Amino acid sequence: MITDPRGHRETTGPAAPNGLADEELDRIAAIAASVSGADAGVVALESPTGYALPGAYGLQESLDFAREVTHEAPLTDAIVRNAAPQVVNDAEADDDLARRGWAQVWGFRSYAGVPVRDVHGHVVGALSIMSREPRDFDNTTVARLTELAAVCSARVVAREILERLSTAERSASTVDRINRVLLTFSEGLGATATTQDVARVVTELAHAQLDVAYSAVIVQVDGRFDAVEGSHLPEDLPMEYSELQSSADHPGPHSVADGQARFYPSRSDVVAEYPHLSGHTSAYVDGEVYLPFRVERADDAPLDGWLWLGWSDAHVTTPQTQRMKRAVTTYVARALERAELLAARAAVAYTLQSALLTKLPEVPGLELAARYLPASRGEQVGGDWYDAIHVHGVTTLIIGDVVGHNIAAAAQ
């Protein structure tokens, strides 16, 4: 930004023109100036900082030309506010105008401008002509400007529609990518059976789909948060991201405590919120996120933890990508829940199997052997059973068959 030496607000420097110029609006500004015999023509549209000038003619010699100005523009303001033309034949006749806006900054004395409208018909700027000498801009001049302003408005509408289409295309592309990422995580985590499987798949997919440099699934065990698998923590300070007490003043435990994800675009954002972590964050990690989860367990306390993702560069998230990362964390939690259930079922299976497969008695003169192959291979337990009893010199062999082929059958 360049501060105007005459005390006005700032104007954007010469680097701005390329991104704001519109060739068609430049032509309209030139035609407007030419048909009226004016020195300059301008298409000014409202912008967050003042007015953008996508169409301009004859200004290059008036100032270090910029395509966006934030100095006072009282006549353009009046056109936008009142939705009506404004004409000034000689700014020198008005002491207030002579010291403000285009009269002071650009050195023009006469001005005529008419409204430019957007796709909704709202006035969003003006098509204006200006001269360095006093001029009598009559009704015919204003009528010509109004006709050209209609063409200008059509171009503004076209720009808006094209921008909306471009935005919609970008949004559709983003949504498509997010859906592919979520599908990949859903399929990958759906094939896991243990917590170690979950951690491995998360690491593989986070690196491939989210471009992370580091990641970990952190869970709470005996009052401390540890990584399920820590090989993808930062090499220089792995303990700063794992082996944390539940009471630690750290983003991870805090995210679990309040259930809120934390998104840090850069290392400085972490330190700004946690000053005591200065010097305790990895030199290899810049952007990072903490995504808490809770896994409910029927016979035990919930399993709390978070999914941690770290990038080597700054990483800015959008509302869409934040929702995606939260959805990924939900998949992780469901996978951990399934792993916990499978582990519990395996423990039950082992107990039942031990009870069913009794030790065969030693019988003199008789060699006994048994082989048990349950139909339910995954649980290694079924509804069939055997036993052997040797009493008073008599050996009895028993084989039992219960309807079913799994833990439920064995429990009958």
MARROBA-170242 format. One record per residue (C-alpha): chain; residue in three letters; x, y, z. Coordinates in Angstrom, 2 decimals. Example, Ala and Ser with C-alpha at 12.3 -4.5 7.8 and 13.67 -1.06 7.14 Angstrom:
("A"; "ALA"; (12.30; -4.50; 7.80));
("A"; "SER"; (13.67; -1.06; 7.14));
//
This chain:
("A"; "MET"; (0.00; 0.00; 0.00));
("A"; "ILE"; (1.16; 3.54; -0.80));
("A"; "THR"; (0.02; 6.44; 1.34));
("A"; "ASP"; (-1.16; 9.40; -0.72));
("A"; "PRO"; (1.15; 12.36; 0.09));
("A"; "ARG"; (-1.79; 14.74; 0.26));
("A"; "GLY"; (-3.21; 13.13; 3.38));
("A"; "HIS"; (-5.86; 10.88; 1.87));
("A"; "ARG"; (-6.39; 7.26; 2.73));
("A"; "GLU"; (-4.11; 4.66; 1.23));
("A"; "THR"; (-4.14; 3.57; -2.41));
("A"; "THR"; (-2.90; 0.25; -3.67));
("A"; "GLY"; (0.48; 0.39; -5.38));
("A"; "PRO"; (1.30; -0.46; -8.99));
("A"; "ALA"; (1.42; -4.21; -8.39));
("A"; "ALA"; (-2.41; -4.36; -8.30));
("A"; "PRO"; (-3.42; -3.75; -11.96));
("A"; "ASN"; (-2.92; -7.19; -13.50));
("A"; "GLY"; (-5.42; -9.03; -11.33));
("A"; "LEU"; (-8.22; -6.42; -11.55));
("A"; "ALA"; (-8.11; -5.18; -15.14));
("A"; "ASP"; (-10.96; -6.21; -17.46));
("A"; "GLU"; (-10.29; -5.60; -21.14));
("A"; "GLU"; (-13.97; -5.16; -22.01));
("A"; "LEU"; (-14.56; -2.67; -19.20));
("A"; "ASP"; (-11.42; -0.80; -20.27));
("A"; "ARG"; (-13.00; -0.43; -23.74));
("A"; "ILE"; (-16.27; 0.80; -22.27));
("A"; "ALA"; (-14.39; 3.41; -20.21));
("A"; "ALA"; (-12.51; 4.52; -23.33));
("A"; "ILE"; (-15.71; 4.77; -25.40));
("A"; "ALA"; (-17.43; 6.75; -22.64));
("A"; "ALA"; (-14.57; 9.27; -22.57));
("A"; "SER"; (-14.34; 9.50; -26.35));
("A"; "VAL"; (-18.04; 10.07; -27.14));
("A"; "SER"; (-18.22; 12.82; -24.52));
("A"; "GLY"; (-14.87; 14.42; -25.27));
("A"; "ALA"; (-13.67; 13.79; -21.71));
("A"; "ASP"; (-10.06; 13.19; -20.69));
("A"; "ALA"; (-10.69; 9.99; -18.71));
("A"; "GLY"; (-13.24; 7.27; -18.13));
("A"; "VAL"; (-13.54; 4.90; -15.18));
("A"; "VAL"; (-15.60; 1.88; -14.19));
("A"; "ALA"; (-15.50; 1.81; -10.39));
("A"; "LEU"; (-16.94; -1.16; -8.48));
("A"; "GLU"; (-17.28; -1.50; -4.72));
("A"; "SER"; (-14.55; -3.52; -3.00));
("A"; "PRO"; (-13.84; -4.32; 0.65));
("A"; "THR"; (-11.30; -1.49; 0.82));
("A"; "GLY"; (-12.98; 1.13; -1.36));
("A"; "TYR"; (-13.39; 0.85; -5.13));
("A"; "ALA"; (-11.79; -1.45; -7.67));
("A"; "LEU"; (-11.19; 0.02; -11.12));
("A"; "PRO"; (-11.53; -2.92; -13.55));
("A"; "GLY"; (-12.20; -0.46; -16.38));
("A"; "ALA"; (-10.12; 2.71; -16.87));
("A"; "TYR"; (-8.94; 5.05; -19.59));
("A"; "GLY"; (-6.78; 8.18; -19.46));
("A"; "LEU"; (-5.55; 7.86; -15.87));
("A"; "GLN"; (-1.99; 6.70; -16.50));
("A"; "GLU"; (-0.74; 10.27; -16.81));
("A"; "SER"; (-2.70; 11.45; -13.77));
("A"; "LEU"; (-1.03; 9.40; -11.05));
("A"; "ASP"; (1.04; 6.32; -10.34));
("A"; "PHE"; (-1.94; 4.39; -11.66));
("A"; "ALA"; (-3.60; 1.81; -9.47));
("A"; "ARG"; (-6.55; -0.45; -10.16));
("A"; "GLU"; (-7.86; -0.13; -6.64));
("A"; "VAL"; (-8.27; 3.09; -4.69));
("A"; "THR"; (-9.31; 3.69; -1.12));
("A"; "HIS"; (-9.13; 7.49; -1.04));
("A"; "GLU"; (-12.35; 9.42; -0.68));
("A"; "ALA"; (-14.76; 9.17; -3.62));
("A"; "PRO"; (-17.74; 11.31; -2.55));
("A"; "LEU"; (-19.44; 11.44; -5.96));
("A"; "THR"; (-19.15; 7.70; -6.60));
("A"; "ASP"; (-20.38; 7.12; -3.04));
("A"; "ALA"; (-23.39; 9.35; -3.81));
("A"; "ILE"; (-24.18; 7.39; -7.01));
("A"; "VAL"; (-24.10; 4.08; -5.14));
("A"; "ARG"; (-26.07; 5.46; -2.19));
("A"; "ASN"; (-28.76; 7.26; -4.19));
("A"; "ALA"; (-28.82; 5.03; -7.32));
("A"; "ALA"; (-28.83; 8.21; -9.41));
("A"; "PRO"; (-26.42; 10.08; -11.75));
("A"; "GLN"; (-24.07; 12.75; -10.40));
("A"; "VAL"; (-22.71; 15.69; -12.42));
("A"; "VAL"; (-20.15; 18.33; -11.42));
("A"; "ASN"; (-19.19; 20.85; -14.11));
("A"; "ASP"; (-16.48; 22.59; -12.07));
("A"; "ALA"; (-15.13; 21.22; -8.79));
("A"; "GLU"; (-13.29; 24.50; -8.16));
("A"; "ALA"; (-16.65; 26.12; -7.59));
("A"; "ASP"; (-17.14; 23.83; -4.58));
("A"; "ASP"; (-14.41; 24.20; -1.96));
("A"; "ASP"; (-15.34; 20.89; -0.35));
("A"; "LEU"; (-15.15; 18.87; -3.58));
("A"; "ALA"; (-11.96; 20.64; -4.67));
("A"; "ARG"; (-10.18; 19.23; -1.62));
("A"; "ARG"; (-11.56; 15.68; -1.84));
("A"; "GLY"; (-11.48; 12.54; -3.93));
("A"; "TRP"; (-10.71; 12.54; -7.65));
("A"; "ALA"; (-10.55; 16.33; -7.84));
("A"; "GLN"; (-7.65; 16.48; -5.42));
("A"; "VAL"; (-5.97; 13.12; -6.05));
("A"; "TRP"; (-6.29; 12.94; -9.83));
("A"; "GLY"; (-6.49; 16.65; -10.68));
("A"; "PHE"; (-9.82; 16.58; -12.56));
("A"; "ARG"; (-12.27; 19.51; -12.35));
("A"; "SER"; (-15.40; 18.14; -14.03));
("A"; "TYR"; (-17.18; 14.83; -13.54));
("A"; "ALA"; (-20.26; 12.90; -14.66));
("A"; "GLY"; (-21.20; 9.43; -13.47));
("A"; "VAL"; (-24.11; 6.98; -13.67));
("A"; "PRO"; (-24.95; 3.78; -11.74));
("A"; "VAL"; (-23.65; 0.30; -12.60));
("A"; "ARG"; (-25.75; -2.62; -11.32));
("A"; "ASP"; (-25.10; -6.25; -10.39));
("A"; "VAL"; (-27.05; -9.41; -11.20));
("A"; "HIS"; (-29.71; -8.50; -8.60));
("A"; "GLY"; (-30.12; -4.96; -9.90));
("A"; "HIS"; (-28.33; -3.42; -6.95));
("A"; "VAL"; (-26.06; -0.46; -7.62));
("A"; "VAL"; (-22.49; -1.60; -7.02));
("A"; "GLY"; (-20.49; 1.15; -8.67));
("A"; "ALA"; (-20.40; 3.77; -11.37));
("A"; "LEU"; (-19.34; 4.48; -14.94));
("A"; "SER"; (-17.77; 7.94; -14.84));
("A"; "ILE"; (-16.07; 10.43; -17.14));
("A"; "MET"; (-13.75; 13.23; -16.02));
("A"; "SER"; (-11.99; 16.24; -17.53));
("A"; "ARG"; (-9.19; 18.47; -16.34));
("A"; "GLU"; (-11.07; 21.58; -17.38));
("A"; "PRO"; (-14.58; 22.73; -16.52));
("A"; "ARG"; (-17.21; 21.09; -18.75));
("A"; "ASP"; (-20.92; 21.35; -19.29));
("A"; "PHE"; (-21.98; 17.71; -19.09));
("A"; "ASP"; (-25.59; 17.99; -20.31));
("A"; "ASN"; (-28.50; 15.56; -20.32));
("A"; "THR"; (-27.41; 14.10; -23.68));
("A"; "THR"; (-24.04; 13.17; -22.18));
("A"; "VAL"; (-25.72; 11.58; -19.17));
("A"; "ALA"; (-28.07; 9.64; -21.47));
("A"; "ARG"; (-25.12; 8.26; -23.46));
("A"; "LEU"; (-23.38; 7.30; -20.24));
("A"; "THR"; (-26.53; 5.55; -19.06));
("A"; "GLU"; (-26.66; 3.47; -22.26));
("A"; "LEU"; (-23.01; 2.51; -21.88));
("A"; "ALA"; (-23.60; 1.76; -18.20));
("A"; "ALA"; (-26.19; -0.83; -19.26));
("A"; "VAL"; (-23.50; -2.58; -21.32));
("A"; "CYS"; (-21.13; -2.22; -18.38));
("A"; "SER"; (-23.73; -3.75; -16.03));
("A"; "ALA"; (-24.16; -6.69; -18.42));
("A"; "ARG"; (-20.42; -7.29; -18.23));
("A"; "VAL"; (-20.49; -7.07; -14.44));
("A"; "VAL"; (-23.32; -9.62; -14.35));
("A"; "ALA"; (-21.37; -11.91; -16.68));
("A"; "ARG"; (-18.32; -11.63; -14.42));
("A"; "GLU"; (-20.44; -12.53; -11.40));
("A"; "ILE"; (-21.95; -15.55; -13.14));
("A"; "LEU"; (-18.56; -16.78; -14.34));
("A"; "GLU"; (-17.13; -16.36; -10.84));
("A"; "ARG"; (-20.05; -18.29; -9.34));
("A"; "LEU"; (-19.59; -21.08; -11.87));
("A"; "SER"; (-15.87; -21.18; -11.15));
("A"; "THR"; (-16.55; -21.25; -7.41));
("A"; "ALA"; (-19.12; -24.02; -7.87));
("A"; "GLU"; (-16.63; -26.05; -9.93));
("A"; "ARG"; (-13.94; -25.62; -7.30));
("A"; "SER"; (-16.40; -26.55; -4.57));
("A"; "ALA"; (-17.57; -29.64; -6.48));
("A"; "SER"; (-13.97; -30.68; -7.03));
("A"; "THR"; (-13.23; -30.26; -3.32));
("A"; "VAL"; (-16.32; -32.23; -2.31));
("A"; "ASP"; (-15.40; -35.02; -4.74));
("A"; "ARG"; (-11.90; -35.24; -3.31));
("A"; "ILE"; (-13.21; -35.25; 0.27));
("A"; "ASN"; (-15.63; -38.05; -0.57));
("A"; "ARG"; (-12.81; -40.10; -2.09));
("A"; "VAL"; (-10.66; -39.57; 1.00));
("A"; "LEU"; (-13.48; -40.59; 3.33));
("A"; "LEU"; (-14.27; -43.67; 1.23));
("A"; "THR"; (-10.60; -44.69; 1.30));
("A"; "PHE"; (-10.42; -44.37; 5.09));
("A"; "SER"; (-13.74; -46.18; 5.53));
("A"; "GLU"; (-12.61; -49.12; 3.40));
("A"; "GLY"; (-9.13; -49.28; 4.92));
("A"; "LEU"; (-10.27; -49.09; 8.54));
("A"; "GLY"; (-13.13; -51.49; 7.86));
("A"; "ALA"; (-10.58; -54.27; 7.31));
("A"; "THR"; (-8.78; -53.77; 10.64));
("A"; "ALA"; (-9.08; -56.16; 13.58));
("A"; "THR"; (-6.68; -54.83; 16.25));
("A"; "THR"; (-5.68; -51.45; 17.63));
("A"; "GLN"; (-2.27; -51.95; 16.02));
("A"; "ASP"; (-4.01; -52.53; 12.68));
("A"; "VAL"; (-5.94; -49.29; 13.15));
("A"; "ALA"; (-2.80; -47.29; 13.93));
("A"; "ARG"; (-0.99; -48.78; 10.93));
("A"; "VAL"; (-3.81; -48.05; 8.48));
("A"; "VAL"; (-4.28; -44.52; 9.83));
("A"; "THR"; (-0.59; -43.81; 9.30));
("A"; "GLU"; (-0.57; -45.22; 5.78));
("A"; "LEU"; (-3.73; -43.40; 4.66));
("A"; "ALA"; (-2.98; -40.11; 6.43));
("A"; "HIS"; (0.34; -39.88; 4.62));
("A"; "ALA"; (-1.14; -40.90; 1.27));
("A"; "GLN"; (-4.46; -39.02; 1.41));
("A"; "LEU"; (-3.81; -36.03; 3.68));
("A"; "ASP"; (-0.14; -35.38; 2.86));
("A"; "VAL"; (0.88; -35.43; 6.52));
("A"; "ALA"; (4.49; -35.87; 7.56));
("A"; "TYR"; (3.70; -37.35; 10.98));
("A"; "SER"; (0.70; -38.97; 12.65));
("A"; "ALA"; (-0.33; -41.05; 15.65));
("A"; "VAL"; (-3.36; -42.57; 17.31));
("A"; "ILE"; (-3.09; -41.62; 20.98));
("A"; "VAL"; (-5.14; -43.49; 23.63));
("A"; "GLN"; (-5.41; -43.22; 27.38));
("A"; "VAL"; (-4.03; -46.13; 29.40));
("A"; "ASP"; (-3.80; -46.02; 33.20));
("A"; "GLY"; (-4.13; -42.24; 33.37));
("A"; "ARG"; (-1.55; -41.54; 30.66));
("A"; "PHE"; (-1.91; -40.88; 26.94));
("A"; "ASP"; (0.35; -43.02; 24.78));
("A"; "ALA"; (0.67; -43.64; 21.06));
("A"; "VAL"; (-0.67; -47.02; 19.95));
("A"; "GLU"; (2.28; -47.13; 17.57));
("A"; "GLY"; (4.92; -44.39; 17.83));
("A"; "SER"; (7.13; -44.91; 14.79));
("A"; "HIS"; (5.60; -41.93; 12.97));
("A"; "LEU"; (6.03; -39.37; 15.73));
("A"; "PRO"; (8.63; -36.60; 15.16));
("A"; "GLU"; (12.13; -37.98; 15.56));
("A"; "ASP"; (13.47; -35.07; 17.58));
("A"; "LEU"; (10.79; -34.78; 20.29));
("A"; "PRO"; (8.48; -37.82; 20.21));
("A"; "MET"; (7.75; -37.57; 23.94));
("A"; "GLU"; (6.17; -34.13; 23.46));
("A"; "TYR"; (3.37; -35.78; 21.50));
("A"; "SER"; (2.96; -38.99; 23.49));
("A"; "GLU"; (3.39; -40.29; 27.03));
("A"; "LEU"; (1.39; -37.36; 28.37));
("A"; "GLN"; (-0.36; -37.28; 31.70));
("A"; "SER"; (-4.11; -36.73; 31.63));
("A"; "SER"; (-3.63; -33.47; 33.52));
("A"; "ALA"; (-0.92; -32.14; 31.16));
("A"; "ASP"; (-1.33; -28.55; 29.99));
("A"; "HIS"; (-1.23; -29.60; 26.37));
("A"; "PRO"; (-3.56; -29.44; 23.33));
("A"; "GLY"; (-4.08; -33.22; 23.30));
("A"; "PRO"; (-5.44; -33.79; 26.82));
("A"; "HIS"; (-7.35; -30.51; 26.57));
("A"; "SER"; (-9.06; -31.64; 23.36));
("A"; "VAL"; (-10.16; -34.84; 25.12));
("A"; "ALA"; (-11.35; -32.90; 28.16));
("A"; "ASP"; (-13.61; -30.51; 26.23));
("A"; "GLY"; (-14.28; -32.68; 23.17));
("A"; "GLN"; (-13.16; -29.90; 20.83));
("A"; "ALA"; (-10.76; -30.43; 17.93));
("A"; "ARG"; (-7.82; -28.08; 17.70));
("A"; "PHE"; (-6.46; -26.87; 14.36));
("A"; "TYR"; (-3.11; -25.05; 14.38));
("A"; "PRO"; (-1.99; -23.67; 11.00));
("A"; "SER"; (1.58; -23.22; 12.25));
("A"; "ARG"; (3.89; -23.80; 15.19));
("A"; "SER"; (3.52; -20.18; 16.23));
("A"; "ASP"; (-0.23; -20.72; 16.72));
("A"; "VAL"; (0.47; -23.55; 19.16));
("A"; "VAL"; (2.96; -21.44; 21.12));
("A"; "ALA"; (0.56; -18.48; 21.13));
("A"; "GLU"; (-2.03; -20.62; 22.95));
("A"; "TYR"; (0.51; -22.58; 25.01));
("A"; "PRO"; (3.54; -20.33; 25.63));
("A"; "HIS"; (5.19; -22.90; 27.89));
("A"; "LEU"; (5.49; -25.23; 24.87));
("A"; "SER"; (7.97; -22.89; 23.22));
("A"; "GLY"; (11.06; -25.01; 22.62));
("A"; "HIS"; (9.03; -28.17; 23.25));
("A"; "THR"; (7.55; -28.55; 19.77));
("A"; "SER"; (9.25; -30.47; 17.01));
("A"; "ALA"; (11.40; -28.56; 14.55));
("A"; "TYR"; (10.00; -30.87; 11.88));
("A"; "VAL"; (6.34; -30.02; 12.52));
("A"; "ASP"; (4.65; -26.76; 11.64));
("A"; "GLY"; (0.89; -27.20; 11.10));
("A"; "GLU"; (-0.88; -29.77; 13.29));
("A"; "VAL"; (-4.33; -30.89; 14.41));
("A"; "TYR"; (-5.68; -32.69; 17.47));
("A"; "LEU"; (-8.93; -34.61; 16.88));
("A"; "PRO"; (-10.41; -36.15; 20.05));
("A"; "PHE"; (-12.48; -39.32; 20.17));
("A"; "ARG"; (-14.19; -41.54; 22.73));
("A"; "VAL"; (-14.76; -45.28; 22.36));
("A"; "GLU"; (-17.53; -46.68; 24.54));
("A"; "ARG"; (-16.83; -50.06; 26.10));
("A"; "ALA"; (-19.56; -52.25; 27.63));
("A"; "ASP"; (-17.58; -53.68; 30.53));
("A"; "ASP"; (-15.01; -50.97; 31.11));
("A"; "ALA"; (-14.50; -47.23; 31.19));
("A"; "PRO"; (-14.57; -45.42; 27.83));
("A"; "LEU"; (-11.36; -45.36; 25.83));
("A"; "ASP"; (-10.40; -41.70; 25.27));
("A"; "GLY"; (-7.76; -40.36; 22.96));
("A"; "TRP"; (-7.07; -38.27; 19.89));
("A"; "LEU"; (-5.88; -38.54; 16.35));
("A"; "TRP"; (-2.81; -36.35; 15.88));
("A"; "LEU"; (-1.73; -35.18; 12.42));
("A"; "GLY"; (1.35; -33.07; 11.73));
("A"; "TRP"; (2.61; -31.35; 8.59));
("A"; "SER"; (6.16; -30.19; 7.96));
("A"; "ASP"; (4.85; -26.91; 6.53));
("A"; "ALA"; (2.07; -24.56; 7.55));
("A"; "HIS"; (-1.33; -26.19; 7.06));
("A"; "VAL"; (-4.45; -24.03; 6.82));
("A"; "THR"; (-7.76; -25.88; 7.09));
("A"; "THR"; (-11.15; -24.81; 5.76));
("A"; "PRO"; (-14.54; -25.62; 7.29));
("A"; "GLN"; (-14.90; -28.38; 4.67));
("A"; "THR"; (-11.55; -30.00; 5.38));
("A"; "GLN"; (-12.11; -29.67; 9.13));
("A"; "ARG"; (-15.37; -31.60; 8.78));
("A"; "MET"; (-13.53; -34.20; 6.71));
("A"; "LYS"; (-10.87; -34.67; 9.40));
("A"; "ARG"; (-13.55; -34.99; 12.07));
("A"; "ALA"; (-15.29; -37.64; 9.95));
("A"; "VAL"; (-12.00; -39.53; 9.59));
("A"; "THR"; (-11.64; -39.44; 13.38));
("A"; "THR"; (-15.13; -40.93; 13.72));
("A"; "TYR"; (-14.04; -43.78; 11.45));
("A"; "VAL"; (-10.96; -44.26; 13.61));
("A"; "ALA"; (-13.08; -44.40; 16.77));
("A"; "ARG"; (-15.43; -46.97; 15.23));
("A"; "ALA"; (-12.48; -49.09; 14.11));
("A"; "LEU"; (-11.01; -48.96; 17.64));
("A"; "GLU"; (-14.41; -49.89; 19.06));
("A"; "ARG"; (-14.55; -52.91; 16.78));
("A"; "ALA"; (-10.99; -53.86; 17.71));
("A"; "GLU"; (-11.91; -53.66; 21.41));
("A"; "LEU"; (-14.95; -55.86; 20.80));
("A"; "LEU"; (-12.94; -58.40; 18.85));
("A"; "ALA"; (-10.32; -58.49; 21.60));
("A"; "ALA"; (-13.04; -59.09; 24.20));
("A"; "ARG"; (-14.59; -61.84; 22.09));
("A"; "ALA"; (-11.16; -63.44; 21.64));
("A"; "ALA"; (-10.69; -63.46; 25.42));
("A"; "VAL"; (-14.09; -65.08; 25.90));
("A"; "ALA"; (-13.30; -67.60; 23.18));
("A"; "TYR"; (-10.04; -68.55; 24.84));
("A"; "THR"; (-11.76; -69.02; 28.20));
("A"; "LEU"; (-14.53; -71.15; 26.75));
("A"; "GLN"; (-12.13; -73.12; 24.62));
("A"; "SER"; (-10.03; -73.89; 27.68));
("A"; "ALA"; (-13.13; -75.09; 29.51));
("A"; "LEU"; (-14.33; -77.23; 26.61));
("A"; "LEU"; (-11.04; -78.84; 25.73));
("A"; "THR"; (-10.46; -80.79; 28.93));
("A"; "LYS"; (-7.29; -82.73; 29.57));
("A"; "LEU"; (-7.68; -86.39; 28.67));
("A"; "PRO"; (-7.09; -88.88; 31.48));
("A"; "GLU"; (-4.14; -91.24; 31.50));
("A"; "VAL"; (-5.44; -94.80; 31.15));
("A"; "PRO"; (-3.07; -97.78; 31.43));
("A"; "GLY"; (-3.01; -99.75; 28.21));
("A"; "LEU"; (-5.03; -97.13; 26.36));
("A"; "GLU"; (-3.65; -94.27; 24.29));
("A"; "LEU"; (-6.05; -91.31; 24.05));
("A"; "ALA"; (-5.77; -88.35; 21.66));
("A"; "ALA"; (-8.20; -85.64; 20.57));
("A"; "ARG"; (-8.30; -83.00; 17.90));
("A"; "TYR"; (-10.75; -80.10; 18.01));
("A"; "LEU"; (-11.51; -78.08; 14.83));
("A"; "PRO"; (-14.34; -75.59; 15.44));
("A"; "ALA"; (-16.44; -74.53; 12.47));
("A"; "SER"; (-16.08; -70.89; 13.59));
("A"; "ARG"; (-12.41; -70.40; 12.75));
("A"; "GLY"; (-12.30; -66.74; 13.76));
("A"; "GLU"; (-13.32; -67.34; 17.37));
("A"; "GLN"; (-11.67; -70.76; 17.68));
("A"; "VAL"; (-14.64; -72.02; 19.67));
("A"; "GLY"; (-17.92; -73.66; 18.74));
("A"; "GLY"; (-20.83; -75.59; 20.08));
("A"; "ASP"; (-19.30; -79.10; 19.95));
("A"; "TRP"; (-17.35; -80.65; 22.80));
("A"; "TYR"; (-15.73; -83.84; 23.99));
("A"; "ASP"; (-14.71; -85.45; 27.24));
("A"; "ALA"; (-13.19; -88.71; 28.54));
("A"; "ILE"; (-13.91; -90.24; 31.96));
("A"; "HIS"; (-12.03; -93.17; 33.50));
("A"; "VAL"; (-13.76; -94.52; 36.60));
("A"; "HIS"; (-13.45; -98.00; 38.21));
("A"; "GLY"; (-11.50; -99.34; 35.29));
("A"; "VAL"; (-14.06; -98.16; 32.78));
("A"; "THR"; (-13.19; -95.44; 30.24));
("A"; "THR"; (-16.09; -93.50; 28.76));
("A"; "LEU"; (-15.62; -91.25; 25.71));
("A"; "ILE"; (-18.20; -88.51; 25.19));
("A"; "ILE"; (-18.80; -86.28; 22.15));
("A"; "GLY"; (-21.41; -83.53; 22.40));
("A"; "ASP"; (-23.12; -81.57; 19.62));
("A"; "VAL"; (-24.95; -78.28; 20.32));
("A"; "VAL"; (-26.88; -76.37; 17.66));
("A"; "GLY"; (-24.71; -73.51; 16.36));
("A"; "HIS"; (-21.07; -72.90; 15.62));
("A"; "ASN"; (-19.85; -70.00; 17.75));
("A"; "ILE"; (-19.53; -68.53; 21.25));
("A"; "ALA"; (-23.29; -68.34; 21.67));
("A"; "ALA"; (-23.60; -72.05; 20.91));
("A"; "ALA"; (-20.80; -72.93; 23.31));
("A"; "ALA"; (-22.54; -71.05; 26.09));
("A"; "GLN"; (-25.69; -73.18; 25.81));
//
